[in-house]
Each structure stands twice: as C-alpha cells, then as structure tokens.
Amino acid sequence: MEEMTCEITFTDITLNETDGVFEEVKEIMLKEPPFNDNWVIRSNVSVGSPVGQGEMEIQCHGDGGLYILDYKPSIGDVFYNPDIQVFSTWAQQNGWKVPQPSADLAKSNKPFWKHFYDTLLIDCDYFDKLYGVRPQFADKEKK
C-alpha cells in the first residue's frame, strides 16, 4: 500500500522558518520578549492531502502545548479523516505535546473529537473531566 503524501503549512513566520520544530521555535522565541517560556504563537494551518485540504487555527505554547481553536475538515467522515492524524503525528515528531482541541471545539462536535480522543490522537481536558481517565492511562499519569 502506498503512503499518503500530505503537506502542512503555517501562516506564522516563525513556524515556517523552523518547519515547526519545537526546539527551534523555542530557541527563536527565547531571543524575543518576554525572554522566557511564557509565549504563545497563533497560526493558521493547512493540512493538504489527496482527499482535500483541512484548515485549523492553532495556538502553540512555550511549554510545548498545541491547541486547536478552530477546524474545517478536508472530509466529513469521522473514521477516515487524515487531517487530525497527520497533524497529531507531525506535532509529536517535531517535539510538541499531543494536540488538544479547545473545550468549545470539542463540545461543538463531540462524536468527531471523541473518536480521536479515544484513539489517542488528541488529548482533551474537557473529555478528561467528562469521561474520566482513559483506560490507556489508568495505571500511569498522562504526559
């Protein structure tokens, strides 16, 4: 089976300059005020794949947190949607934490986000509070 080719692009200059690698973004951000890890970058993200183009608005935090604030999927199918899988994999491979949708976004389409939460492609504090600890994390603390 052939691997699907996907492309991720950002509107933020720092994310583009570093290809979104967390350690490189952090290095640049530490050279700018506030000169600590207390920074936030907001960017639009396009995830292009053979099935279409997904669009997200994200916040990247100095602690490695990655938050999805808005999302327009490339395809409406919950069980075959490459956008979230590609973005989550990209984020973790580049040193970011597992992405989290905002509580409002998770509430707006619970079945969609719950599927990706159950398959560990996203974290979601809202779902943690609503459903309790996922079985995969029952014996250990979630990172």
N, CA, C and O atoms as CSV, one atom per row, in Angstrom:
chain,resi,resn,atom,element,x,y,z
A,1,MET,N,N,0.847,-1.183,0.000
A,1,MET,CA,C,0.000,0.000,0.000
A,1,MET,C,C,0.890,1.242,0.000
A,1,MET,O,O,1.862,1.317,0.751
A,2,GLU,N,N,0.553,2.206,-0.838
A,2,GLU,CA,C,1.332,3.425,-0.944
A,2,GLU,C,C,1.022,4.358,0.217
A,2,GLU,O,O,-0.122,4.456,0.662
A,3,GLU,N,N,2.062,5.048,0.708
A,3,GLU,CA,C,1.879,6.009,1.792
A,3,GLU,C,C,1.257,7.283,1.225
A,3,GLU,O,O,1.629,7.737,0.143
A,4,MET,N,N,0.307,7.853,1.967
A,4,MET,CA,C,-0.352,9.070,1.530
A,4,MET,C,C,0.585,10.262,1.748
A,4,MET,O,O,1.147,10.420,2.832
A,5,THR,N,N,0.752,11.086,0.736
A,5,THR,CA,C,1.582,12.276,0.835
A,5,THR,C,C,0.736,13.433,1.335
A,5,THR,O,O,-0.314,13.739,0.769
A,6,CYS,N,N,1.204,14.075,2.404
A,6,CYS,CA,C,0.488,15.197,2.990
A,6,CYS,C,C,1.456,16.354,3.183
A,6,CYS,O,O,2.663,16.151,3.311
A,7,GLU,N,N,0.920,17.558,3.202
A,7,GLU,CA,C,1.734,18.746,3.395
A,7,GLU,C,C,1.083,19.636,4.444
A,7,GLU,O,O,-0.130,19.846,4.429
A,8,ILE,N,N,1.906,20.158,5.359
A,8,ILE,CA,C,1.421,21.062,6.398
A,8,ILE,C,C,2.088,22.413,6.188
A,8,ILE,O,O,3.311,22.497,6.072
A,9,THR,N,N,1.278,23.478,6.139
A,9,THR,CA,C,1.816,24.829,6.003
A,9,THR,C,C,1.214,25.730,7.083
A,9,THR,O,O,0.110,25.487,7.570
A,10,PHE,N,N,1.961,26.767,7.444
A,10,PHE,CA,C,1.574,27.691,8.518
A,10,PHE,C,C,1.539,29.115,7.994
A,10,PHE,O,O,2.231,29.442,7.030
A,11,THR,N,N,0.736,29.962,8.624
A,11,THR,CA,C,0.758,31.382,8.294
A,11,THR,C,C,1.777,32.125,9.153
A,11,THR,O,O,2.180,33.233,8.800
A,12,ASP,N,N,2.202,31.542,10.270
A,12,ASP,CA,C,3.170,32.201,11.153
A,12,ASP,C,C,4.593,32.063,10.607
A,12,ASP,O,O,5.006,30.975,10.204
A,13,ILE,N,N,5.328,33.156,10.596
A,13,ILE,CA,C,6.690,33.186,10.048
A,13,ILE,C,C,7.636,32.281,10.836
A,13,ILE,O,O,8.425,31.549,10.238
A,14,THR,N,N,7.569,32.320,12.165
A,14,THR,CA,C,8.477,31.509,12.984
A,14,THR,C,C,8.256,30.022,12.745
A,14,THR,O,O,9.218,29.263,12.631
A,15,LEU,N,N,7.010,29.604,12.667
A,15,LEU,CA,C,6.720,28.196,12.400
A,15,LEU,C,C,7.207,27.800,11.010
A,15,LEU,O,O,7.747,26.708,10.829
A,16,ASN,N,N,7.022,28.670,10.038
A,16,ASN,CA,C,7.518,28.386,8.679
A,16,ASN,C,C,9.036,28.304,8.650
A,16,ASN,O,O,9.604,27.390,8.051
A,17,GLU,N,N,9.689,29.258,9.295
A,17,GLU,CA,C,11.155,29.332,9.294
A,17,GLU,C,C,11.796,28.089,9.895
A,17,GLU,O,O,12.874,27.676,9.468
A,18,THR,N,N,11.143,27.499,10.874
A,18,THR,CA,C,11.700,26.349,11.598
A,18,THR,C,C,11.074,25.027,11.190
A,18,THR,O,O,11.389,23.990,11.774
A,19,ASP,N,N,10.196,25.045,10.202
A,19,ASP,CA,C,9.392,23.875,9.833
A,19,ASP,C,C,8.596,23.357,11.030
A,19,ASP,O,O,8.208,22.190,11.067
A,20,GLY,N,N,8.357,24.228,11.999
A,20,GLY,CA,C,7.552,23.875,13.161
A,20,GLY,C,C,8.242,23.010,14.195
A,20,GLY,O,O,7.575,22.473,15.078
A,21,VAL,N,N,9.547,22.857,14.117
A,21,VAL,CA,C,10.279,22.046,15.100
A,21,VAL,C,C,10.302,22.803,16.432
A,21,VAL,O,O,10.844,23.905,16.514
A,22,PHE,N,N,9.713,22.208,17.470
A,22,PHE,CA,C,9.528,22.895,18.752
A,22,PHE,C,C,10.822,23.494,19.301
A,22,PHE,O,O,10.841,24.668,19.671
A,23,GLU,N,N,11.892,22.720,19.362
A,23,GLU,CA,C,13.142,23.227,19.952
A,23,GLU,C,C,13.670,24.438,19.181
A,23,GLU,O,O,14.225,25.356,19.786
A,24,GLU,N,N,13.509,24.454,17.873
A,24,GLU,CA,C,13.961,25.593,17.073
A,24,GLU,C,C,13.045,26.807,17.270
A,24,GLU,O,O,13.518,27.942,17.329
A,25,VAL,N,N,11.743,26.564,17.370
A,25,VAL,CA,C,10.788,27.643,17.650
A,25,VAL,C,C,11.107,28.236,19.025
A,25,VAL,O,O,11.161,29.456,19.186
A,26,LYS,N,N,11.313,27.378,19.992
A,26,LYS,CA,C,11.617,27.817,21.359
A,26,LYS,C,C,12.895,28.658,21.389
A,26,LYS,O,O,12.948,29.685,22.066
A,27,GLU,N,N,13.902,28.233,20.671
A,27,GLU,CA,C,15.172,28.971,20.619
A,27,GLU,C,C,14.967,30.390,20.083
A,27,GLU,O,O,15.508,31.348,20.635
A,28,ILE,N,N,14.201,30.519,19.027
A,28,ILE,CA,C,13.907,31.841,18.459
A,28,ILE,C,C,13.096,32.674,19.441
A,28,ILE,O,O,13.385,33.853,19.648
A,29,MET,N,N,12.088,32.068,20.041
A,29,MET,CA,C,11.198,32.806,20.946
A,29,MET,C,C,11.910,33.259,22.217
A,29,MET,O,O,11.534,34.276,22.801
A,30,LEU,N,N,12.926,32.526,22.655
A,30,LEU,CA,C,13.672,32.930,23.853
A,30,LEU,C,C,14.547,34.157,23.585
A,30,LEU,O,O,15.020,34.797,24.525
A,31,LYS,N,N,14.763,34.486,22.319
A,31,LYS,CA,C,15.550,35.666,21.958
A,31,LYS,C,C,14.686,36.919,21.855
A,31,LYS,O,O,15.205,38.011,21.625
A,32,GLU,N,N,13.373,36.768,22.022
A,32,GLU,CA,C,12.415,37.866,21.918
A,32,GLU,C,C,11.749,38.082,23.280
A,32,GLU,O,O,11.690,37.156,24.089
A,33,PRO,N,N,11.248,39.293,23.541
A,33,PRO,CA,C,10.481,39.485,24.784
A,33,PRO,C,C,9.298,38.527,24.789
A,33,PRO,O,O,8.660,38.376,23.748
A,34,PRO,N,N,8.978,37.893,25.860
A,34,PRO,CA,C,9.362,38.110,27.250
A,34,PRO,C,C,10.631,37.362,27.684
A,34,PRO,O,O,10.905,37.313,28.883
A,35,PHE,N,N,11.412,36.783,26.779
A,35,PHE,CA,C,12.669,36.095,27.080
A,35,PHE,C,C,12.496,34.925,28.049
A,35,PHE,O,O,13.382,34.652,28.858
A,36,ASN,N,N,11.372,34.243,27.969
A,36,ASN,CA,C,11.131,33.046,28.788
A,36,ASN,C,C,10.174,32.130,28.026
A,36,ASN,O,O,9.868,32.373,26.859
A,37,ASP,N,N,9.708,31.081,28.694
A,37,ASP,CA,C,8.827,30.106,28.040
A,37,ASP,C,C,7.361,30.531,28.023
A,37,ASP,O,O,6.494,29.765,27.602
A,38,ASN,N,N,7.090,31.735,28.475
A,38,ASN,CA,C,5.709,32.206,28.570
A,38,ASN,C,C,5.287,32.918,27.285
A,38,ASN,O,O,4.933,34.096,27.317
A,39,TRP,N,N,5.322,32.215,26.170
A,39,TRP,CA,C,4.949,32.788,24.885
A,39,TRP,C,C,3.859,31.951,24.228
A,39,TRP,O,O,3.669,30.778,24.551
A,40,VAL,N,N,3.156,32.578,23.309
A,40,VAL,CA,C,2.107,31.916,22.532
A,40,VAL,C,C,2.222,32.393,21.085
A,40,VAL,O,O,2.332,33.590,20.819
A,41,ILE,N,N,2.196,31.462,20.181
A,41,ILE,CA,C,2.148,31.775,18.751
A,41,ILE,C,C,0.793,31.305,18.244
A,41,ILE,O,O,0.363,30.186,18.522
A,42,ARG,N,N,0.140,32.166,17.508
A,42,ARG,CA,C,-1.141,31.805,16.905
A,42,ARG,C,C,-0.927,31.719,15.396
A,42,ARG,O,O,-0.312,32.605,14.803
A,43,SER,N,N,-1.425,30.668,14.785
A,43,SER,CA,C,-1.214,30.475,13.352
A,43,SER,C,C,-2.392,29.735,12.742
A,43,SER,O,O,-3.090,28.977,13.414
A,44,ASN,N,N,-2.594,29.970,11.471
A,44,ASN,CA,C,-3.492,29.132,10.688
A,44,ASN,C,C,-2.641,28.033,10.083
A,44,ASN,O,O,-1.487,28.254,9.719
A,45,VAL,N,N,-3.214,26.856,9.981
A,45,VAL,CA,C,-2.502,25.688,9.465
A,45,VAL,C,C,-3.352,25.064,8.362
A,45,VAL,O,O,-4.567,24.922,8.497
A,46,SER,N,N,-2.694,24.699,7.281
A,46,SER,CA,C,-3.348,23.937,6.217
A,46,SER,C,C,-2.722,22.557,6.185
A,46,SER,O,O,-1.499,22.417,6.165
A,47,VAL,N,N,-3.574,21.533,6.181
A,47,VAL,CA,C,-3.121,20.154,6.062
A,47,VAL,C,C,-3.654,19.640,4.731
A,47,VAL,O,O,-4.834,19.317,4.598
A,48,GLY,N,N,-2.763,19.571,3.754
A,48,GLY,CA,C,-3.161,19.125,2.426
A,48,GLY,C,C,-2.896,17.641,2.246
A,48,GLY,O,O,-1.835,17.140,2.619
A,49,SER,N,N,-3.859,16.948,1.676
A,49,SER,CA,C,-3.727,15.514,1.407
A,49,SER,C,C,-4.484,15.212,0.117
A,49,SER,O,O,-5.173,16.086,-0.407
A,50,PRO,N,N,-4.369,13.995,-0.402
A,50,PRO,CA,C,-5.104,13.644,-1.624
A,50,PRO,C,C,-6.626,13.773,-1.498
A,50,PRO,O,O,-7.320,13.876,-2.510
A,51,VAL,N,N,-7.152,13.768,-0.265
A,51,VAL,CA,C,-8.607,13.866,-0.098
A,51,VAL,C,C,-9.088,15.305,0.030
A,51,VAL,O,O,-10.295,15.547,0.021
A,52,GLY,N,N,-8.183,16.255,0.146
A,52,GLY,CA,C,-8.574,17.660,0.264
A,52,GLY,C,C,-7.638,18.427,1.173
A,52,GLY,O,O,-6.520,17.999,1.459
A,53,GLN,N,N,-8.127,19.572,1.618
A,53,GLN,CA,C,-7.310,20.423,2.472
A,53,GLN,C,C,-8.073,20.783,3.733
A,53,GLN,O,O,-9.129,21.412,3.669
A,54,GLY,N,N,-7.533,20.381,4.890
A,54,GLY,CA,C,-8.106,20.749,6.174
A,54,GLY,C,C,-7.479,22.053,6.639
A,54,GLY,O,O,-6.305,22.312,6.374
A,55,GLU,N,N,-8.258,22.869,7.328
A,55,GLU,CA,C,-7.776,24.159,7.831
A,55,GLU,C,C,-7.992,24.217,9.336
A,55,GLU,O,O,-9.061,23.868,9.837
A,56,MET,N,N,-6.955,24.667,10.054
A,56,MET,CA,C,-7.042,24.815,11.504
A,56,MET,C,C,-6.503,26.171,11.924
A,56,MET,O,O,-5.661,26.766,11.251
A,57,GLU,N,N,-7.003,26.635,13.038
A,57,GLU,CA,C,-6.392,27.766,13.723
A,57,GLU,C,C,-5.835,27.184,15.013
A,57,GLU,O,O,-6.558,26.529,15.765
A,58,ILE,N,N,-4.555,27.420,15.271
A,58,ILE,CA,C,-3.908,26.807,16.435
A,58,ILE,C,C,-3.206,27.851,17.295
A,58,ILE,O,O,-2.918,28.963,16.853
A,59,GLN,N,N,-2.939,27.454,18.543
A,59,GLN,CA,C,-2.057,28.188,19.440
A,59,GLN,C,C,-0.943,27.250,19.853
A,59,GLN,O,O,-1.188,26.117,20.267
A,60,CYS,N,N,0.293,27.735,19.735
A,60,CYS,CA,C,1.474,26.988,20.163
A,60,CYS,C,C,2.015,27.676,21.408
A,60,CYS,O,O,2.245,28.885,21.396
A,61,HIS,N,N,2.218,26.922,22.477
A,61,HIS,CA,C,2.667,27.499,23.740
A,61,HIS,C,C,4.117,27.127,24.030
A,61,HIS,O,O,4.623,26.112,23.552
A,62,GLY,N,N,4.765,27.963,24.815
A,62,GLY,CA,C,6.173,27.781,25.167
A,62,GLY,C,C,6.462,26.507,25.933
A,62,GLY,O,O,7.612,26.072,25.986
A,63,ASP,N,N,5.439,25.890,26.535
A,63,ASP,CA,C,5.638,24.625,27.254
A,63,ASP,C,C,5.455,23.424,26.329
A,63,ASP,O,O,5.484,22.279,26.780
A,64,GLY,N,N,5.266,23.687,25.032
A,64,GLY,CA,C,5.070,22.604,24.075
A,64,GLY,C,C,3.611,22.274,23.811
A,64,GLY,O,O,3.309,21.415,22.982
A,65,GLY,N,N,2.709,22.945,24.504
A,65,GLY,CA,C,1.282,22.712,24.293
A,65,GLY,C,C,0.842,23.198,22.929
A,65,GLY,O,O,1.312,24.225,22.440
A,66,LEU,N,N,-0.060,22.453,22.321
A,66,LEU,CA,C,-0.569,22.777,20.989
A,66,LEU,C,C,-2.091,22.674,21.054
A,66,LEU,O,O,-2.631,21.604,21.335
A,67,TYR,N,N,-2.778,23.774,20.798
A,67,TYR,CA,C,-4.221,23.833,20.964
A,67,TYR,C,C,-4.899,24.182,19.640
A,67,TYR,O,O,-4.520,25.141,18.967
A,68,ILE,N,N,-5.899,23.394,19.283
A,68,ILE,CA,C,-6.676,23.631,18.065
A,68,ILE,C,C,-7.883,24.475,18.469
A,68,ILE,O,O,-8.720,24.037,19.258
A,69,LEU,N,N,-7.965,25.682,17.924
A,69,LEU,CA,C,-9.041,26.609,18.274
A,69,LEU,C,C,-10.214,26.539,17.304
A,69,LEU,O,O,-11.365,26.749,17.686
A,70,ASP,N,N,-9.905,26.242,16.052
A,70,ASP,CA,C,-10.941,26.148,15.029
A,70,ASP,C,C,-10.485,25.113,14.005
A,70,ASP,O,O,-9.288,24.912,13.798
A,71,TYR,N,N,-11.450,24.464,13.371
A,71,TYR,CA,C,-11.093,23.399,12.437
A,71,TYR,C,C,-12.149,23.251,11.358
A,71,TYR,O,O,-13.343,23.152,11.641
A,72,LYS,N,N,-11.688,23.238,10.115
A,72,LYS,CA,C,-12.539,22.960,8.957
A,72,LYS,C,C,-11.938,21.744,8.264
A,72,LYS,O,O,-10.878,21.845,7.646
A,73,PRO,N,N,-12.606,20.590,8.362
A,73,PRO,CA,C,-12.031,19.337,7.847
A,73,PRO,C,C,-11.969,19.265,6.325
A,73,PRO,O,O,-12.725,19.928,5.615
A,74,SER,N,N,-11.054,18.447,5.858
A,74,SER,CA,C,-10.947,18.193,4.419
A,74,SER,C,C,-12.045,17.248,3.956
A,74,SER,O,O,-12.400,17.221,2.778
A,75,ILE,N,N,-12.580,16.474,4.893
A,75,ILE,CA,C,-13.599,15.472,4.586
A,75,ILE,C,C,-14.444,15.286,5.848
A,75,ILE,O,O,-13.912,15.391,6.953
A,76,GLY,N,N,-15.715,15.018,5.716
A,76,GLY,CA,C,-16.608,14.946,6.866
A,76,GLY,C,C,-16.616,13.627,7.610
A,76,GLY,O,O,-17.208,13.541,8.686
A,77,ASP,N,N,-15.989,12.613,7.084
A,77,ASP,CA,C,-16.017,11.279,7.682
A,77,ASP,C,C,-15.148,11.221,8.938
A,77,ASP,O,O,-13.951,11.499,8.881
A,78,VAL,N,N,-15.745,10.865,10.057
A,78,VAL,CA,C,-15.007,10.772,11.320
A,78,VAL,C,C,-13.934,9.689,11.256
A,78,VAL,O,O,-12.819,9.882,11.740
A,79,PHE,N,N,-14.274,8.556,10.659
A,79,PHE,CA,C,-13.369,7.421,10.707
A,79,PHE,C,C,-12.315,7.418,9.608
A,79,PHE,O,O,-11.361,6.642,9.660
A,80,TYR,N,N,-12.487,8.282,8.618
A,80,TYR,CA,C,-11.433,8.421,7.623
A,80,TYR,C,C,-11.196,9.907,7.414
A,80,TYR,O,O,-11.693,10.508,6.460
A,81,ASN,N,N,-10.442,10.474,8.308
A,81,ASN,CA,C,-10.116,11.890,8.232
A,81,ASN,C,C,-8.625,12.015,8.490
A,81,ASN,O,O,-8.193,11.909,9.638
A,82,PRO,N,N,-7.826,12.239,7.449
A,82,PRO,CA,C,-6.377,12.262,7.643
A,82,PRO,C,C,-5.857,13.513,8.345
A,82,PRO,O,O,-4.742,13.491,8.865
A,83,ASP,N,N,-6.625,14.600,8.376
A,83,ASP,CA,C,-6.128,15.871,8.905
A,83,ASP,C,C,-5.616,15.748,10.335
A,83,ASP,O,O,-4.481,16.126,10.627
A,84,ILE,N,N,-6.447,15.225,11.218
A,84,ILE,CA,C,-6.090,15.154,12.634
A,84,ILE,C,C,-4.946,14.161,12.834
A,84,ILE,O,O,-4.015,14.435,13.591
A,85,GLN,N,N,-5.009,13.024,12.167
A,85,GLN,CA,C,-3.944,12.027,12.292
A,85,GLN,C,C,-2.611,12.602,11.816
A,85,GLN,O,O,-1.594,12.457,12.494
A,86,VAL,N,N,-2.615,13.250,10.659
A,86,VAL,CA,C,-1.387,13.829,10.108
A,86,VAL,C,C,-0.857,14.928,11.034
A,86,VAL,O,O,0.339,14.978,11.322
A,87,PHE,N,N,-1.750,15.809,11.498
A,87,PHE,CA,C,-1.319,16.920,12.350
A,87,PHE,C,C,-0.784,16.423,13.687
A,87,PHE,O,O,0.241,16.914,14.162
A,88,SER,N,N,-1.459,15.460,14.296
A,88,SER,CA,C,-1.014,14.915,15.580
A,88,SER,C,C,0.338,14.222,15.445
A,88,SER,O,O,1.222,14.406,16.282
A,89,THR,N,N,0.493,13.435,14.403
A,89,THR,CA,C,1.764,12.745,14.161
A,89,THR,C,C,2.874,13.760,13.922
A,89,THR,O,O,3.959,13.649,14.494
A,90,TRP,N,N,2.600,14.746,13.079
A,90,TRP,CA,C,3.583,15.803,12.814
A,90,TRP,C,C,3.995,16.493,14.120
A,90,TRP,O,O,5.183,16.677,14.382
A,91,ALA,N,N,3.005,16.871,14.934
A,91,ALA,CA,C,3.278,17.599,16.184
A,91,ALA,C,C,4.213,16.798,17.092
A,91,ALA,O,O,5.207,17.329,17.589
A,92,GLN,N,N,3.898,15.543,17.302
A,92,GLN,CA,C,4.697,14.721,18.211
A,92,GLN,C,C,6.089,14.438,17.652
A,92,GLN,O,O,7.057,14.375,18.410
A,93,GLN,N,N,6.199,14.269,16.348
A,93,GLN,CA,C,7.515,14.040,15.738
A,93,GLN,C,C,8.401,15.278,15.804
A,93,GLN,O,O,9.625,15.178,15.721
A,94,ASN,N,N,7.775,16.452,15.956
A,94,ASN,CA,C,8.525,17.704,15.990
A,94,ASN,C,C,8.643,18.295,17.387
A,94,ASN,O,O,8.971,19.472,17.538
A,95,GLY,N,N,8.373,17.478,18.421
A,95,GLY,CA,C,8.630,17.881,19.796
A,95,GLY,C,C,7.500,18.559,20.531
A,95,GLY,O,O,7.691,18.996,21.666
A,96,TRP,N,N,6.329,18.664,19.929
A,96,TRP,CA,C,5.178,19.267,20.600
A,96,TRP,C,C,4.431,18.202,21.392
A,96,TRP,O,O,4.612,17.008,21.156
A,97,LYS,N,N,3.605,18.626,22.315
A,97,LYS,CA,C,2.725,17.705,23.041
A,97,LYS,C,C,1.598,17.269,22.110
A,97,LYS,O,O,1.405,17.850,21.042
A,98,VAL,N,N,0.862,16.250,22.519
A,98,VAL,CA,C,-0.295,15.789,21.750
A,98,VAL,C,C,-1.282,16.962,21.650
A,98,VAL,O,O,-1.620,17.565,22.668
A,99,PRO,N,N,-1.745,17.290,20.444
A,99,PRO,CA,C,-2.654,18.436,20.280
A,99,PRO,C,C,-3.959,18.265,21.055
A,99,PRO,O,O,-4.436,17.152,21.279
A,100,GLN,N,N,-4.522,19.413,21.459
A,100,GLN,CA,C,-5.800,19.433,22.156
A,100,GLN,C,C,-6.758,20.384,21.461
A,100,GLN,O,O,-6.389,21.523,21.174
A,101,PRO,N,N,-7.982,19.944,21.182
A,101,PRO,CA,C,-8.976,20.913,20.716
A,101,PRO,C,C,-9.430,21.753,21.910
A,101,PRO,O,O,-9.420,21.276,23.044
A,102,SER,N,N,-9.823,22.988,21.659
A,102,SER,CA,C,-10.376,23.801,22.741
A,102,SER,C,C,-11.657,23.129,23.242
A,102,SER,O,O,-12.265,22.332,22.528
A,103,ALA,N,N,-12.060,23.451,24.460
A,103,ALA,CA,C,-13.282,22.868,25.021
A,103,ALA,C,C,-14.488,23.209,24.143
A,103,ALA,O,O,-15.341,22.353,23.909
A,104,ASP,N,N,-14.565,24.439,23.659
A,104,ASP,CA,C,-15.683,24.834,22.796
A,104,ASP,C,C,-15.717,24.015,21.518
A,104,ASP,O,O,-16.784,23.600,21.066
A,105,LEU,N,N,-14.545,23.783,20.937
A,105,LEU,CA,C,-14.474,22.993,19.708
A,105,LEU,C,C,-14.893,21.545,19.986
A,105,LEU,O,O,-15.652,20.962,19.211
A,106,ALA,N,N,-14.408,20.968,21.078
A,106,ALA,CA,C,-14.772,19.597,21.436
A,106,ALA,C,C,-16.275,19.474,21.689
A,106,ALA,O,O,-16.896,18.488,21.292
A,107,LYS,N,N,-16.852,20.471,22.345
A,107,LYS,CA,C,-18.292,20.461,22.625
A,107,LYS,C,C,-19.113,20.593,21.345
A,107,LYS,O,O,-20.217,20.057,21.257
A,108,SER,N,N,-18.579,21.305,20.354
A,108,SER,CA,C,-19.329,21.574,19.130
A,108,SER,C,C,-19.520,20.326,18.262
A,108,SER,O,O,-20.441,20.276,17.447
A,109,ASN,N,N,-18.657,19.321,18.432
A,109,ASN,CA,C,-18.782,18.086,17.650
A,109,ASN,C,C,-18.191,16.935,18.457
A,109,ASN,O,O,-17.145,16.387,18.108
A,110,LYS,N,N,-18.875,16.579,19.538
A,110,LYS,CA,C,-18.370,15.560,20.463
A,110,LYS,C,C,-18.025,14.230,19.792
A,110,LYS,O,O,-16.943,13.702,20.051
A,111,PRO,N,N,-18.894,13.658,18.937
A,111,PRO,CA,C,-18.560,12.346,18.359
A,111,PRO,C,C,-17.248,12.378,17.553
A,111,PRO,O,O,-16.449,11.445,17.626
A,112,PHE,N,N,-17.038,13.443,16.797
A,112,PHE,CA,C,-15.833,13.571,15.981
A,112,PHE,C,C,-14.592,13.609,16.871
A,112,PHE,O,O,-13.678,12.802,16.703
A,113,TRP,N,N,-14.564,14.542,17.811
A,113,TRP,CA,C,-13.382,14.708,18.663
A,113,TRP,C,C,-13.201,13.538,19.622
A,113,TRP,O,O,-12.069,13.182,19.949
A,114,LYS,N,N,-14.295,12.934,20.078
A,114,LYS,CA,C,-14.207,11.791,20.991
A,114,LYS,C,C,-13.535,10.614,20.291
A,114,LYS,O,O,-12.770,9.881,20.918
A,115,HIS,N,N,-13.809,10.423,19.006
A,115,HIS,CA,C,-13.154,9.352,18.247
A,115,HIS,C,C,-11.632,9.527,18.292
A,115,HIS,O,O,-10.907,8.568,18.557
A,116,PHE,N,N,-11.153,10.730,18.039
A,116,PHE,CA,C,-9.704,10.970,18.022
A,116,PHE,C,C,-9.109,10.965,19.432
A,116,PHE,O,O,-7.933,10.649,19.611
A,117,TYR,N,N,-9.909,11.311,20.415
A,117,TYR,CA,C,-9.506,11.226,21.825
A,117,TYR,C,C,-9.353,9.753,22.225
A,117,TYR,O,O,-8.368,9.376,22.860
A,118,ASP,N,N,-10.323,8.936,21.853
A,118,ASP,CA,C,-10.277,7.504,22.189
A,118,ASP,C,C,-9.122,6.783,21.501
A,118,ASP,O,O,-8.594,5.806,22.032
A,119,THR,N,N,-8.729,7.263,20.320
A,119,THR,CA,C,-7.628,6.632,19.586
A,119,THR,C,C,-6.282,7.286,19.899
A,119,THR,O,O,-5.277,6.999,19.249
A,120,LEU,N,N,-6.274,8.168,20.902
A,120,LEU,CA,C,-5.064,8.817,21.440
A,120,LEU,C,C,-4.382,9.779,20.470
A,120,LEU,O,O,-3.211,10.110,20.654
A,121,LEU,N,N,-5.099,10.231,19.441
A,121,LEU,CA,C,-4.511,11.197,18.508
A,121,LEU,C,C,-4.614,12.621,19.033
A,121,LEU,O,O,-3.883,13.504,18.584
A,122,ILE,N,N,-5.518,12.849,19.980
A,122,ILE,CA,C,-5.604,14.140,20.656
A,122,ILE,C,C,-5.740,13.892,22.147
A,122,ILE,O,O,-6.137,12.811,22.581
A,123,ASP,N,N,-5.407,14.908,22.919
A,123,ASP,CA,C,-5.758,14.963,24.332
A,123,ASP,C,C,-6.866,15.989,24.448
A,123,ASP,O,O,-7.034,16.822,23.557
A,124,CYS,N,N,-7.614,15.942,25.516
A,124,CYS,CA,C,-8.688,16.916,25.684
A,124,CYS,C,C,-9.058,16.988,27.162
A,124,CYS,O,O,-9.659,16.062,27.707
A,125,ASP,N,N,-8.693,18.092,27.802
A,125,ASP,CA,C,-9.009,18.277,29.221
A,125,ASP,C,C,-10.516,18.199,29.457
A,125,ASP,O,O,-10.957,17.669,30.477
A,126,TYR,N,N,-11.303,18.721,28.525
A,126,TYR,CA,C,-12.755,18.688,28.642
A,126,TYR,C,C,-13.249,17.239,28.716
A,126,TYR,O,O,-14.073,16.912,29.570
A,127,PHE,N,N,-12.752,16.370,27.831
A,127,PHE,CA,C,-13.157,14.964,27.856
A,127,PHE,C,C,-12.613,14.253,29.093
A,127,PHE,O,O,-13.284,13.377,29.639
A,128,ASP,N,N,-11.420,14.611,29.539
A,128,ASP,CA,C,-10.880,14.022,30.774
A,128,ASP,C,C,-11.839,14.273,31.933
A,128,ASP,O,O,-12.102,13.377,32.734
A,129,LYS,N,N,-12.358,15.492,32.017
A,129,LYS,CA,C,-13.297,15.839,33.095
A,129,LYS,C,C,-14.640,15.152,32.898
A,129,LYS,O,O,-15.271,14.726,33.865
A,130,LEU,N,N,-15.075,15.044,31.649
A,130,LEU,CA,C,-16.378,14.478,31.334
A,130,LEU,C,C,-16.407,12.955,31.484
A,130,LEU,O,O,-17.366,12.406,32.027
A,131,TYR,N,N,-15.361,12.268,31.006
A,131,TYR,CA,C,-15.354,10.805,30.958
A,131,TYR,C,C,-14.393,10.141,31.938
A,131,TYR,O,O,-14.432,8.921,32.101
A,132,GLY,N,N,-13.546,10.903,32.583
A,132,GLY,CA,C,-12.563,10.310,33.488
A,132,GLY,C,C,-11.316,9.873,32.730
A,132,GLY,O,O,-11.167,10.131,31.536
A,133,VAL,N,N,-10.437,9.214,33.449
A,133,VAL,CA,C,-9.160,8.791,32.881
A,133,VAL,C,C,-9.387,7.699,31.841
A,133,VAL,O,O,-10.118,6.741,32.094
A,134,ARG,N,N,-8.772,7.838,30.689
A,134,ARG,CA,C,-8.865,6.809,29.648
A,134,ARG,C,C,-8.171,5.540,30.139
A,134,ARG,O,O,-7.188,5.620,30.875
A,135,PRO,N,N,-8.671,4.376,29.742
A,135,PRO,CA,C,-8.093,3.112,30.210
A,135,PRO,C,C,-6.585,3.004,29.941
A,135,PRO,O,O,-5.855,2.403,30.729
A,136,GLN,N,N,-6.126,3.585,28.833
A,136,GLN,CA,C,-4.707,3.512,28.487
A,136,GLN,C,C,-3.839,4.237,29.507
A,136,GLN,O,O,-2.648,3.949,29.619
A,137,PHE,N,N,-4.425,5.177,30.254
A,137,PHE,CA,C,-3.676,5.955,31.225
A,137,PHE,C,C,-4.045,5.608,32.659
A,137,PHE,O,O,-3.607,6.291,33.584
A,138,ALA,N,N,-4.838,4.566,32.867
A,138,ALA,CA,C,-5.335,4.225,34.205
A,138,ALA,C,C,-4.208,3.933,35.192
A,138,ALA,O,O,-4.311,4.290,36.366
A,139,ASP,N,N,-3.127,3.285,34.730
A,139,ASP,CA,C,-2.039,2.919,35.641
A,139,ASP,C,C,-0.889,3.912,35.667
A,139,ASP,O,O,0.069,3.739,36.420
A,140,LYS,N,N,-0.982,4.953,34.845
A,140,LYS,CA,C,0.100,5.930,34.829
A,140,LYS,C,C,-0.471,7.324,34.606
A,140,LYS,O,O,-1.590,7.489,34.120
A,141,GLU,N,N,0.310,8.301,34.967
A,141,GLU,CA,C,-0.117,9.672,34.790
A,141,GLU,C,C,0.054,10.078,33.337
A,141,GLU,O,O,1.079,9.780,32.722
A,142,LYS,N,N,-0.951,10.762,32.780
A,142,LYS,CA,C,-0.884,11.228,31.398
A,142,LYS,C,C,0.213,12.277,31.268
A,142,LYS,O,O,0.319,13.181,32.096
A,143,LYS,N,N,1.028,12.150,30.224
A,143,LYS,CA,C,2.108,13.123,29.999
A,143,LYS,C,C,1.614,14.288,29.196
A,143,LYS,O,O,2.379,15.208,28.907
